[in-house]
C-alpha cells in the first residue's frame, strides 16, 4: 500500500470515528480529543491528517450528505413508474426513524453562520434532491401520468421543503406519526401534480 493510500485510509477511519462520536454526542459534543479516543490515536495524529478540526468536520458532513443523496438516488431509480417513484422519494425523504446521519446533517446547519464554506454542501444536497423530483415529474408529465398545476420546478422545490420541515419536527420535540407527515406531503403532491398517487400505490 502506497503512502497516499495509507493516508486516505487513515483519513477515512478518522471520518468514521467522527461520525460515531457525533452520533452519540451531537456535533457540538464532538471535538479532537473525543475523535482521537474513538479512533484509538493521539489528538496530534488527528491533526496530522487534517489541518484543523474544522477540516475534519467539513469532510465528515460532506460524506454524510453525499451518502444521503446517493441513497435517495438509488431508491428512486428502483421505480420506473413516475408515480411510484414520487412515493418512493417521499418515503425516503421522511423516514420512520431519524438516523444519526440525518440528525448530523441538520445539526450542521447552525455551522453555516460560523463556517460559510458549509453552505455549498447544503445548497448542493438541496438542489440535487429537487432535481430528483423535477426529473421524475418531467418524465411523468411527458407520459401523461402527471398534469402539474404549477411550474414543475416549484412543485419539486416545495416537496423538498416540506420534507425538510417534517424531518426537523422530531428534532425540536414535535412527535407525530411519520405516516401523517408523508400523507400530508402526498396530499400536496397529488394537488400539484393533478393525479392520484395513493390509488396507484394501493393497486
C-alpha positions as CSV (number, residue, x, y, z in Angstrom):
1,X,0.0,0.0,0.0
2,X,1.4,3.4,-1.0
3,X,1.8,6.3,1.4
4,X,-1.0,8.1,-0.4
5,X,-3.3,5.1,0.1
6,X,-2.4,4.8,3.7
7,X,-3.1,8.5,4.2
8,X,-6.5,8.1,2.5
9,X,-7.3,5.1,4.7
10,X,-6.4,6.9,7.9
11,X,-8.5,9.9,6.9
12,X,-11.4,7.7,6.2
13,X,-11.0,6.0,9.6
14,X,-11.0,9.4,11.3
15,X,-14.1,10.5,9.5
16,X,-15.8,7.3,10.5
17,X,-14.8,7.9,14.1
18,X,-16.1,11.5,13.9
19,X,-19.5,10.2,12.7
20,X,-19.7,7.8,15.6
21,X,-18.9,10.4,18.2
22,X,-21.3,12.9,16.6
23,X,-24.0,10.2,16.5
24,X,-23.6,9.7,20.3
25,X,-22.9,13.3,21.4
26,X,-24.0,15.6,18.6
27,X,-21.8,17.9,16.6
28,X,-21.4,20.3,19.5
29,X,-20.2,17.5,21.6
30,X,-17.6,16.4,19.1
31,X,-14.0,17.5,19.5
32,X,-10.5,16.4,18.6
33,X,-9.9,14.5,21.8
34,X,-13.2,12.6,21.6
35,X,-12.4,11.6,18.0
36,X,-8.9,10.7,18.9
37,X,-10.1,8.4,21.7
38,X,-12.7,6.9,19.4
39,X,-10.1,6.1,16.8
40,X,-7.5,5.0,19.4
41,X,-4.9,7.6,18.3
42,X,-3.5,10.7,19.7
43,X,-5.0,14.2,19.2
44,X,-1.8,15.1,17.4
45,X,-2.4,12.2,14.9
46,X,-5.9,13.6,14.1
47,X,-4.4,17.0,13.2
48,X,-1.6,15.3,11.3
49,X,-4.1,14.0,8.7
50,X,-6.4,17.1,8.9
51,X,-5.1,20.6,9.0
52,X,-7.7,21.5,11.6
53,X,-10.7,20.1,13.4
54,X,-12.9,22.2,11.1
55,X,-11.5,20.5,8.1
56,X,-12.3,17.1,9.6
57,X,-15.8,18.2,10.4
58,X,-16.3,19.5,6.9
59,X,-15.1,16.2,5.4
60,X,-17.4,14.3,7.7
61,X,-20.5,16.4,6.9
62,X,-19.7,16.2,3.2
63,X,-19.6,12.5,3.4
64,X,-22.8,12.3,5.3
65,X,-24.7,14.5,2.8
66,X,-23.3,12.6,-0.2
67,X,-24.3,9.3,1.3
68,X,-27.8,10.6,2.0
69,X,-28.2,11.8,-1.6
70,X,-26.9,8.6,-3.1
71,X,-29.3,6.5,-1.0
72,X,-32.2,8.5,-2.3
73,X,-31.0,8.4,-5.9
74,X,-30.7,4.6,-5.7
75,X,-34.2,4.3,-4.1
76,X,-35.7,6.5,-6.9
77,X,-34.1,4.5,-9.7
78,X,-35.6,1.3,-8.5
79,X,-39.0,2.6,-9.5
80,X,-39.6,3.0,-13.2
81,X,-43.2,4.3,-13.0
82,X,-43.2,8.0,-12.2
83,X,-46.0,7.9,-9.6
84,X,-44.3,5.0,-7.7
85,X,-41.0,6.9,-7.9
86,X,-42.6,10.0,-6.3
87,X,-43.9,7.9,-3.5
88,X,-40.6,6.2,-3.0
89,X,-38.8,9.5,-2.8
90,X,-41.3,10.8,-0.3
91,X,-40.9,7.7,1.9
92,X,-37.1,8.1,1.8
93,X,-37.4,11.9,2.4
94,X,-39.4,11.4,5.6
95,X,-38.0,8.2,7.2
96,X,-39.7,6.4,10.1
97,X,-36.6,7.0,12.3
98,X,-34.2,9.9,12.4
99,X,-30.8,8.3,11.8
100,X,-27.6,9.6,13.2
101,X,-26.6,10.7,9.7
102,X,-29.8,12.7,9.2
103,X,-29.5,14.2,12.7
104,X,-25.9,15.2,11.9
105,X,-27.0,16.8,8.6
106,X,-29.5,19.1,10.4
107,X,-27.2,19.7,13.4
108,X,-24.6,21.1,10.9
109,X,-27.0,23.8,9.7
110,X,-26.0,26.2,12.5
111,X,-22.4,25.9,11.3
112,X,-23.4,27.8,8.2
113,X,-23.1,31.1,10.0
114,X,-19.7,30.3,11.5
115,X,-18.3,28.4,8.6
116,X,-19.6,29.8,5.2
117,X,-17.8,27.0,3.3
118,X,-20.5,24.6,4.5
119,X,-23.1,26.5,2.5
120,X,-22.2,24.9,-0.9
121,X,-22.6,21.5,0.7
122,X,-26.1,22.1,1.9
123,X,-27.0,24.0,-1.2
124,X,-25.9,21.2,-3.4
125,X,-27.8,18.5,-1.5
126,X,-31.0,20.6,-1.7
127,X,-30.6,21.3,-5.4
128,X,-29.9,17.7,-6.2
129,X,-32.9,16.5,-4.2
130,X,-35.0,19.0,-6.1
131,X,-33.6,17.7,-9.4
132,X,-34.6,14.1,-8.4
133,X,-38.2,15.3,-8.1
134,X,-38.1,17.6,-11.1
135,X,-36.8,15.0,-13.5
136,X,-39.3,12.5,-12.2
137,X,-42.2,15.0,-12.7
138,X,-41.0,15.9,-16.1
139,X,-41.0,12.3,-17.2
140,X,-44.4,11.7,-15.7
141,X,-45.8,14.8,-17.4
142,X,-44.4,13.7,-20.7
143,X,-46.1,10.3,-20.2
144,X,-49.4,11.8,-19.2
145,X,-49.2,10.5,-15.7
146,X,-49.0,14.0,-14.2
147,X,-50.8,17.2,-15.1
148,X,-48.9,19.8,-13.0
149,X,-50.9,22.7,-11.7
150,X,-47.8,24.8,-11.0
151,X,-44.4,25.1,-12.6
152,X,-42.5,21.8,-12.2
153,X,-39.5,23.4,-10.6
154,X,-41.8,25.0,-8.0
155,X,-43.6,21.7,-7.2
156,X,-40.3,19.9,-6.8
157,X,-38.8,22.5,-4.5
158,X,-42.0,22.6,-2.4
159,X,-41.9,18.9,-1.8
160,X,-38.3,19.0,-0.7
161,X,-39.1,22.0,1.6
162,X,-42.0,20.0,3.2
163,X,-39.7,17.0,3.7
164,X,-37.0,19.2,5.4
165,X,-39.6,20.8,7.7
166,X,-41.1,17.5,8.8
167,X,-37.7,16.0,9.3
168,X,-37.0,18.8,11.8
169,X,-40.1,18.1,13.8
170,X,-38.7,15.2,15.9
171,X,-35.5,17.2,16.5
172,X,-37.4,20.1,18.1
173,X,-39.7,17.8,20.1
174,X,-42.8,17.6,17.9
175,X,-43.6,13.9,17.9
176,X,-46.2,12.8,15.4
177,X,-46.5,9.6,13.3
178,X,-44.3,9.9,10.3
179,X,-47.2,8.3,8.3
180,X,-49.1,11.6,8.9
181,X,-46.2,13.7,7.6
182,X,-45.8,11.5,4.5
183,X,-49.6,11.6,3.9
184,X,-49.5,15.4,4.1
185,X,-46.8,15.6,1.5
186,X,-48.5,13.1,-0.7
187,X,-51.7,15.2,-0.5
188,X,-49.8,18.3,-1.7
189,X,-48.1,16.3,-4.4
190,X,-51.5,15.0,-5.7
191,X,-52.9,18.5,-5.8
192,X,-49.8,19.9,-7.5
193,X,-49.4,17.0,-10.0
194,X,-53.1,16.7,-10.8
195,X,-53.2,13.0,-10.2
196,X,-53.9,10.4,-7.5
197,X,-50.8,8.8,-6.0
198,X,-52.4,6.8,-3.2
199,X,-54.7,4.8,-5.6
200,X,-51.6,3.9,-7.7
201,X,-49.8,2.7,-4.5
202,X,-52.8,0.7,-3.4
203,X,-53.0,-1.0,-6.8
